[in-house]
């Protein structure tokens, strides 16, 4: 009976994931390279989780999310975070109408399907908290009324590396609200040449609309039903527990490098992201390779390194690599 269930899920995934290949092809017409980044953004979209993307300016972060919004016929808002931004600039406010002697609601840019929170760490904590609350609660209160956000709602926040001036580091508790943290690097020489040729022409390529928000919401439901074996569940739990109790996983040398390990939210996020990643692969079941592929993006911002680690130039990336090497794969 269990095997039949997997077959049924496989069939559903095959039917519902047809648009994914077309969506990727359309994105590739505009975005050069960055296949891994696109896969991870789609993973967040299908897993109903928000994404924090870290990289220096000029790496097509804005172009990628804007192109994705165009491809799926979705509402898109780009919010440039600055030190003088106010929470009402995101969520909206009440406007007094002297004609009716009443207040009317003006909704802010957060009421969109896809939101690019550009350089989120350039705004003060109050503004960051307003956005993160909307992400968590999926609704916004303006005055005395609460308004639900759209079913398809994804925040892709970009962050400059902390060493750049004029930034406000996001508190770890707030960073934990993001399902994935993706690090983006520079393109290769061949990719940079392709970017030059594609973007320096008379007209930049324009993507076609190949999907609708309703399709993605339906795909999200199928992705949530993808099968995870008990051994894979144990593997996910072991990975998270290894961040808290490294000595129990023959990682005693890492113990003094980790100040705080990942929370249960990381366990849930890793399971959801692994399901979505399997959906992108056209499968109705999760494999250990799915967990290993998406795991670093789920965990890298959820491990707080100690002062000793900073003194030894050890990053969460190094620790995560050691965890995946040490924890037994089912």
Secondary structure as the mmCIF struct_conf table of DSSP 4:
data_model
#
loop_
_struct_conf.conf_type_id
_struct_conf.id
_struct_conf.beg_label_comp_id
_struct_conf.beg_label_asym_id
_struct_conf.beg_label_seq_id
_struct_conf.end_label_comp_id
_struct_conf.end_label_asym_id
_struct_conf.end_label_seq_id
HELX_RH_AL_P HELX_RH_AL_P1 UNK A 2 UNK A 16
TURN_TY1_P TURN_TY1_P1 UNK A 17 UNK A 17
HELX_RH_AL_P HELX_RH_AL_P2 UNK A 18 UNK A 30
BEND BEND1 UNK A 31 UNK A 31
BEND BEND2 UNK A 33 UNK A 33
HELX_RH_AL_P HELX_RH_AL_P3 UNK A 35 UNK A 46
TURN_TY1_P TURN_TY1_P2 UNK A 47 UNK A 48
STRN STRN1 UNK A 51 UNK A 54
TURN_TY1_P TURN_TY1_P3 UNK A 57 UNK A 58
BEND BEND3 UNK A 59 UNK A 60
HELX_RH_AL_P HELX_RH_AL_P4 UNK A 61 UNK A 71
TURN_TY1_P TURN_TY1_P4 UNK A 72 UNK A 73
STRN STRN2 UNK A 76 UNK A 80
TURN_TY1_P TURN_TY1_P5 UNK A 83 UNK A 84
TURN_TY1_P TURN_TY1_P6 UNK A 87 UNK A 87
HELX_RH_AL_P HELX_RH_AL_P5 UNK A 88 UNK A 91
STRN STRN3 UNK A 92 UNK A 97
TURN_TY1_P TURN_TY1_P7 UNK A 98 UNK A 101
STRN STRN4 UNK A 102 UNK A 107
TURN_TY1_P TURN_TY1_P8 UNK A 109 UNK A 110
BEND BEND4 UNK A 111 UNK A 113
STRN STRN5 UNK A 114 UNK A 118
TURN_TY1_P TURN_TY1_P9 UNK A 119 UNK A 119
HELX_RH_3T_P HELX_RH_3T_P1 UNK A 120 UNK A 122
BEND BEND5 UNK A 123 UNK A 123
HELX_RH_AL_P HELX_RH_AL_P6 UNK A 125 UNK A 137
BEND BEND6 UNK A 138 UNK A 138
STRN STRN6 UNK A 139 UNK A 142
TURN_TY1_P TURN_TY1_P10 UNK A 143 UNK A 144
STRN STRN7 UNK A 145 UNK A 148
HELX_LH_PP_P HELX_LH_PP_P1 UNK A 149 UNK A 150
BEND BEND7 UNK A 151 UNK A 152
STRN STRN8 UNK A 154 UNK A 159
TURN_TY1_P TURN_TY1_P11 UNK A 162 UNK A 163
BEND BEND8 UNK A 164 UNK A 166
HELX_LH_PP_P HELX_LH_PP_P2 UNK A 169 UNK A 171
HELX_RH_AL_P HELX_RH_AL_P7 UNK A 172 UNK A 175
TURN_TY1_P TURN_TY1_P12 UNK A 176 UNK A 177
BEND BEND9 UNK A 179 UNK A 179
STRN STRN9 UNK A 180 UNK A 183
HELX_LH_PP_P HELX_LH_PP_P3 UNK A 186 UNK A 188
HELX_RH_AL_P HELX_RH_AL_P8 UNK A 189 UNK A 199
BEND BEND10 UNK A 200 UNK A 203
HELX_RH_AL_P HELX_RH_AL_P9 UNK A 213 UNK A 224
TURN_TY1_P TURN_TY1_P13 UNK A 225 UNK A 225
STRN STRN10 UNK A 227 UNK A 227
HELX_RH_AL_P HELX_RH_AL_P10 UNK A 230 UNK A 244
HELX_RH_3T_P HELX_RH_3T_P2 UNK A 246 UNK A 249
TURN_TY1_P TURN_TY1_P14 UNK A 250 UNK A 250
HELX_RH_3T_P HELX_RH_3T_P3 UNK A 252 UNK A 257
STRN STRN11 UNK A 258 UNK A 260
HELX_RH_AL_P HELX_RH_AL_P11 UNK A 264 UNK A 280
TURN_TY1_P TURN_TY1_P15 UNK A 281 UNK A 282
BEND BEND11 UNK A 284 UNK A 284
STRN STRN12 UNK A 285 UNK A 285
HELX_RH_AL_P HELX_RH_AL_P12 UNK A 288 UNK A 299
TURN_TY1_P TURN_TY1_P16 UNK A 300 UNK A 302
STRN STRN13 UNK A 304 UNK A 305
HELX_LH_PP_P HELX_LH_PP_P4 UNK A 306 UNK A 306
HELX_RH_AL_P HELX_RH_AL_P13 UNK A 307 UNK A 311
TURN_TY1_P TURN_TY1_P17 UNK A 312 UNK A 313
HELX_RH_AL_P HELX_RH_AL_P14 UNK A 316 UNK A 326
BEND BEND12 UNK A 327 UNK A 327
HELX_LH_PP_P HELX_LH_PP_P5 UNK A 328 UNK A 329
#
